[in-house]
């Protein structure tokens, strides 16, 4: 079951991060970005937050499950959708731990004949 766009809109509303939280559709599901860094994934209308050592204290009480068969487990943050302050704090902390996006090299132009 693919994630509904309305779920992504709800997550963004609950997080209260204005335009800083964006999403991109990937393989029928979504990746969520905070200031250009991947912080979470939405799959089957559930929110999975990327796990980092620096966010372990914030996710210790959350269940961890893979969001696709055979994948590694991620903290499942559905219960935080009812606690916007805690959700916002977790997403901001995850963004601080996430690696910066890698810039793509400029495309080489073909030599004209």
C-alpha positions as CSV (number, residue, x, y, z in Angstrom):
1,X,0.0,0.0,0.0
2,X,1.5,3.3,-1.0
3,X,1.5,6.4,1.2
4,X,-1.2,9.0,0.6
5,X,-0.2,12.6,-0.1
6,X,-2.6,13.6,2.6
7,X,-0.5,11.7,5.2
8,X,2.6,13.6,4.1
9,X,0.7,16.9,4.4
10,X,-0.4,15.8,7.9
11,X,3.1,15.0,9.0
12,X,4.3,18.4,7.7
13,X,1.5,20.2,9.6
14,X,2.2,18.3,12.8
15,X,5.9,19.0,12.6
16,X,5.3,22.7,12.2
17,X,8.6,23.3,10.4
18,X,7.1,25.5,7.7
19,X,8.8,25.2,4.3
20,X,11.9,23.6,5.8
21,X,10.3,20.1,5.7
22,X,9.9,18.9,2.1
23,X,9.2,15.5,0.5
24,X,10.0,13.6,-2.7
25,X,8.2,10.6,-4.0
26,X,10.4,7.5,-4.3
27,X,9.2,4.1,-5.4
28,X,5.6,4.8,-4.4
29,X,6.6,6.1,-1.0
30,X,8.2,9.3,0.2
31,X,11.5,10.6,1.6
32,X,11.2,13.6,3.9
33,X,13.9,16.3,3.9
34,X,14.7,18.9,6.4
35,X,16.8,21.7,5.0
36,X,17.9,19.4,2.2
37,X,18.8,16.4,4.4
38,X,16.9,13.2,4.5
39,X,15.5,12.8,8.0
40,X,12.6,10.3,7.5
41,X,10.7,8.1,5.2
42,X,6.9,7.6,4.9
43,X,5.8,4.1,3.9
44,X,2.3,2.6,4.1
45,X,1.1,5.8,5.8
46,X,3.7,5.4,8.7
47,X,6.6,7.6,9.6
48,X,10.1,6.1,9.9
49,X,12.8,8.4,11.2
50,X,16.5,7.9,10.2
51,X,18.5,6.5,13.2
52,X,21.7,8.2,14.3
53,X,23.8,7.8,17.4
54,X,23.0,11.4,18.3
55,X,19.2,10.8,18.2
56,X,19.2,7.5,20.1
57,X,17.9,9.1,23.4
58,X,15.0,10.6,21.5
59,X,14.0,7.3,19.8
60,X,14.8,4.8,22.6
61,X,11.1,4.3,23.4
62,X,9.9,4.0,19.8
63,X,9.5,0.6,18.1
64,X,11.9,-0.1,15.2
65,X,10.8,-1.8,12.0
66,X,12.0,-2.0,8.5
67,X,9.8,-0.1,6.1
68,X,10.3,-2.6,3.3
69,X,10.9,-6.4,3.4
70,X,14.5,-7.2,4.1
71,X,15.4,-3.6,5.0
72,X,17.1,-2.4,8.2
73,X,14.8,-1.3,11.0
74,X,14.1,2.4,11.5
75,X,12.4,4.0,14.5
76,X,8.7,4.1,13.8
77,X,7.5,7.6,14.9
78,X,3.7,7.3,14.3
79,X,3.0,7.9,18.0
80,X,4.8,11.3,17.8
81,X,2.2,12.6,15.3
82,X,0.1,13.3,18.4
83,X,3.0,15.1,20.1
84,X,4.1,17.9,17.7
85,X,6.8,19.3,19.9
86,X,8.5,16.0,20.4
87,X,8.2,15.2,16.6
88,X,9.7,18.6,15.7
89,X,12.6,18.1,18.2
90,X,13.3,14.7,16.8
91,X,13.3,15.9,13.2
92,X,15.6,18.8,14.0
93,X,18.0,16.6,15.9
94,X,18.0,14.1,13.0
95,X,18.8,16.8,10.6
96,X,21.7,17.9,12.7
97,X,23.1,14.4,12.6
98,X,22.4,13.7,8.9
99,X,25.2,14.1,6.4
100,X,25.1,17.0,4.1
101,X,23.8,16.3,0.6
102,X,26.4,15.5,-2.0
103,X,26.5,18.0,-4.8
104,X,26.2,16.5,-8.2
105,X,29.1,17.3,-10.6
106,X,28.1,19.5,-13.5
107,X,27.2,17.6,-16.6
108,X,29.8,17.6,-19.3
109,X,28.6,18.9,-22.6
110,X,29.2,16.9,-25.7
111,X,31.7,18.3,-28.0
112,X,30.1,19.8,-31.1
113,X,31.0,18.2,-34.4
